[in-house]
Amino acid sequence: MGVAHHASYAPWLEIGRTELLRTGGMSYASLERDGIFLVVTRLDLRFRRSIRYDDVVEIRTHVEQGSRVRIRHRYEIALIERNGATPDPADPGVPADGVCAVATSELACVNRDARPIELPECLVS
């Protein structure tokens, strides 16, 4: 069909979360070494326009309020480049704001035994 399969979006969101951690000076691998695991408990994804093969997209990831053991993220998957150029806003396949999909996720913090634990301070501040 010439578009990215809907199952491709969830890994893109994971990459967004991983890169958000990295910009904060940590890695998910280091959290796991410390016995801290973040498991997805909820994922909501809304498709606004199709992303086509070879499109360049940007995953915009933001932390929203969570709880002592949960963290919420909000995402925008924005179209940056199509056919090697800036997307044409006159193209009906291009959203006016450039955002092709929006999503939210909720992750729970658990230990090695999959029991809930409090989020580390570095993830809530």
C-alpha positions in Angstrom: 0.0 0.0 0.0 3.0 2.3 0.2 2.5 3.3 3.8 4.1 2.4 7.0 2.4 -0.5 8.7 0.5 0.5 11.8 2.6 -1.9 13.9 5.7 0.2 13.1 4.5 3.1 15.2 4.9 1.4 18.7 8.6 0.8 18.2 9.0 4.5 17.1 7.4 5.5 20.4 9.8 3.3 22.3 12.7 5.0 20.5 11.3 8.4 21.5 11.2 7.3 25.1 14.7 5.9 25.0 16.1 9.1 23.4 14.2 11.2 26.0 16.1 9.3 28.7 19.4 9.8 26.9 18.9 13.5 26.6 18.4 13.5 30.4 21.8 11.8 30.8 20.8 8.2 31.4 20.1 5.1 29.5 17.4 2.5 29.8 20.1 -0.2 29.9 21.5 1.5 33.1 18.0 1.5 34.7 17.7 -2.3 34.0 21.2 -2.9 35.4 19.9 -1.2 38.6 16.9 -3.5 38.6 14.4 -0.9 37.4 12.1 -1.9 34.6 9.4 0.2 32.8 6.6 -1.9 31.3 4.0 -0.5 29.0 0.5 -0.8 30.6 -1.4 1.4 28.2 -0.9 2.6 24.7 -3.3 4.9 22.8 -2.4 5.8 19.2 -4.5 8.0 16.9 -3.7 8.1 13.2 -4.3 11.4 11.4 -2.5 10.9 8.1 -0.5 8.0 6.6 3.3 8.0 6.8 4.7 6.7 3.5 7.8 4.7 2.9 10.9 6.8 2.8 9.2 9.7 4.7 11.4 11.3 7.4 9.5 11.7 10.7 10.3 13.2 14.0 9.1 11.6 17.2 8.3 14.3 19.8 8.1 12.8 23.2 7.0 14.6 26.4 6.5 13.4 30.0 3.1 14.0 31.5 2.1 13.7 35.1 2.1 10.1 36.4 2.0 8.6 39.9 4.6 7.2 42.3 4.8 4.0 40.2 3.6 5.1 36.8 4.8 7.6 34.1 2.8 8.9 31.2 4.2 10.1 27.9 2.6 12.1 25.1 3.9 11.8 21.5 3.5 13.5 18.2 4.8 11.8 15.1 5.5 14.7 12.7 6.3 14.5 9.0 9.6 16.3 8.3 10.4 15.3 4.8 8.5 13.6 1.9 10.0 12.7 -1.4 13.3 14.3 -0.4 11.7 17.7 0.2 9.7 19.7 2.8 6.2 18.4 2.8 3.7 20.4 0.7 0.9 21.6 2.9 -1.4 21.8 -0.2 -1.1 18.0 -0.4 -4.2 16.4 1.2 -1.9 13.7 2.5 0.0 16.2 4.6 -1.6 17.5 7.8 -1.6 21.2 8.2 0.4 21.0 11.5 2.6 18.3 10.1 1.5 15.8 12.8 0.6 12.5 11.3 -0.2 10.6 14.5 -0.6 11.4 18.2 -0.2 8.9 21.1 0.0 8.5 24.8 1.5 5.7 26.8 1.6 4.7 30.5 4.5 2.7 31.9 4.6 1.1 35.3 7.9 0.8 37.2 8.6 -2.7 38.4 11.6 -4.7 39.9 13.2 -7.9 38.5 10.3 -9.9 40.0 7.7 -7.7 38.1 6.5 -6.2 41.4 5.6 -2.5 41.3 8.2 -0.2 42.8 8.4 3.6 43.1 9.9 5.5 40.1 13.4 6.6 40.7 13.7 10.3 41.5 15.5 11.0 38.2 12.3 10.0 36.3 9.9 12.2 38.3 11.9 15.4 38.6 
